[in-house]
Amino acid sequence: MAGVLKSAGVPNPGGPLNPAAALTGMKLAVLRRSMSGPRAASLIAGGVCGVLAAVGTALLGLVDFPVPEAGVGTLALVLLVWTVGWALGPTLTGGDPTLRLSYFTLVPLPPRRLALGLLAASFVGITPLVGLIAFSVLIVFGAGLGLLPALVAVPATLLQLLLVVVLAKLSLQCLGSVARSRLGWELSALLVGLVCGFLNTGWFGLAFFFELLGGHWASVIGTVVRALPSGWPVVAVDAARRSDWALAGACLGGLLGLCALLFAAWTTLLSRQLVRGTAGGSRATARRDSARRGAARRSARLRAVTDSPAGAVLGKELRLWARDPRRARFLRIALWTGLFTGLLPLLGGFSTVLPWTGVVLALYAGALGSSLYGLDAGALWLTLVAPGADRIDVRARQWAWLLVVGPAALLLTVAATLAVPNGWAWPWLLATLPAVLGAGAGLTPLMSLLGPAPFPDLPGGNPLDGFSDESGDQVRMQSLAVLLLQLAAALPAAGVVLAGTLLHSAPLRWAGTAVGLGTGLLYAWWLGRAARHRLETRGPELLDVMRKGVRRQGTEPARSSEEQERQDRLSALSRRRTALAGLLVTAGVLSVAPQGGVALGMSLLAPANRSWFLALYLPQGWQVPVAAGFVLLSSVCFFGVYRLIRAKHAAERE
């Protein structure tokens, strides 16, 4: 890679190689060869959802607004939402998964030229296409106003796309720089938790925002969204309708100048990260020394751990959960996700979700810890070379996870439930929380050993780049699997409480607590035993993956033309199966969680807010069967994914 880009400054018969062209071609080549496995599934699932949202946004331009000013305010608000999404999106995905900045640390290119190349490569992929479709709402809206507004809408659309792309790059770089401090951990985790919480229950608060936009604050909010940079493209299109060319030119010129300013800021931060670690600084050294002294003081609190092999691993794990930036960030993401999941519905006057904040915290703590052994990477050899350490290591990791997550989830559950005077929630919470905690304690080590996905150790790099590794797509799929399995683990205890509720039997309702405790202990013991067996039998292979990372097959022996043709057919079939699997996973998740389980619970509680749950818009007698039908549909989708995976493995064995 460095040799290819180094030739950018070497004359050649075709002229000097442009870094933008080189990086764009490099990204296209990587994307062509990576459409298989978890990466293809995640790209397809995200692409389908993004394109649907973008098409819906573009069709908004066809709405017949009573006056053009109302359309300008509405579109400015929609563009603001998209801009904020682009700015916060890298905190979830970790930025570009194909061209990480660490790849170019030793490339002899000036930071500005490298930044131009990375920026050009950022326009390749599904995400920029989704943004372009969404921002074409300006062209659709302008075409309804006349020819001149439509012509002005074309550069406005392109400038808006440029703005969000540069803003995404800058926000990732800024948050990555801040995330090296404890304040940065909290800030980045809070942003991710807010996004996850809004995706979970944010629709309950939409009525509040609609009322806010339609009330006496509407004029103030309309003025604010027009004045923000995300509203300048719409203002330019509306100014062209009124032949106010000075305002239209000022808006477009302002967008271009803002993009240049953001690009300059991003280039400055990029150049600092490129030299980070190569030129030591006294401030960085002082900060590290201060952090070590603080960690030493905190470790003194852990001296109560027993002086034994199990106590040594337990103490080490507790220290890692307190010190390691990635682990600490995962815990804070789970905490903020639980809080926002319960608090956001209060904006719409819906308090039923608030007691479940502790359960949500436990769910996300288990999902984000699905690569528990991957966080240690090559340090696994310390466990493998110690005789009999496999069982001790797995059990101590389970205890550490429970000691870190359990008290926080229980305290949050009790505080949230006491804040809402609803006694109905106690049987449900006391039944589901132990089951979820037990399943999480067992699934976190087991899943990380079934699909080892080590995180890269990048001293001085961006801590948010962990998801950008080749193992990042596998980690996302594992997190989703753990989340769904934890929900399934709570079904027996919740079923007992549901039976007691339907039969109006208080003893049966409270029997769900015993079922939850029993199943939680069973999950933790049984899944931990499976994780220990996996570590004992596949230790060397796991260590090899932990040290080298998740890699595809490298060089293979030469094939004949018939074998190559057969391999090409299998690859094409694999891509089609992966695309279908991605669609089935998306449909299954939407069916089992919001349209199935959540709608079923809301239909039993008879809430006034129906939001986007299809079953709640039907007559009362049809709500429960339709919600149960969505759950059945999700089972069919996941069974289809299982059959596709089995068929793929059978084809590979042949």
Summary of the structure (lengths in Angstrom):
residues: 654
radius of gyration: 26.6
end to end distance: 35.4
largest distance: 85.4
contacts: 2192
relative contact order: 0.08
helix: 81%
strand: 0%
